[in-house]
Amino acid sequence: DFALATRGARIIPKMTSTTFTPSKKHPWKSAMAHALGIHPGTYRASPLIAILPETHIGQCWPMEGTNGTLGIVLSQPIDIKSITIEYPAKDKSMDMTSAPQDFELWGLRKVHVPLWGSVSWPWDKNDTNASHLGTFRYDVQARRSIQTFNVVHNNQEKEEREDNNNVFDAVIVRVLSNWGLEAYTCLYRVRVHGE
């Protein structure tokens, strides 16, 4: 797992969505957070949770909304082979609606984060520094809650990668949808595998 914080991976804040924070103006948000084990003052949700080795019910990174991004500098540059998404098993989790559903994986050959201004996303332009490594679906009905998705390249993309170097320093996990919860999407653990 090259996206493991204890191995040296780190979050790219400018390429990571806002963390969901329950508001006093919305008691229902506080109730949801409490049900998930997120208690203001005792637990501060952070995207770092998604790249830590332990997974416990209620200890997820709640990304605001139904879609967003998680930017990760890998522990070392690698040729990415697969990504694993981990969420508690449905027999242990009270609610699966905050689980990610559709997501994309983007590889970044080098990390370029502007000090000022907004980030330029690779899906908005033709970026030779980035490659789309796949679109996947996390299935909450699957037998296994830890699901691994293999990166498959079409021939043209594979040739381009061989010419331009197929080693990536970082990834962006782009969550496109979740399983129905409007307020936030929970990422419990993300792993990136390769060589």
Disulfide bonds with the S-S distance in Angstrom:
Cys60-Cys186 2.27
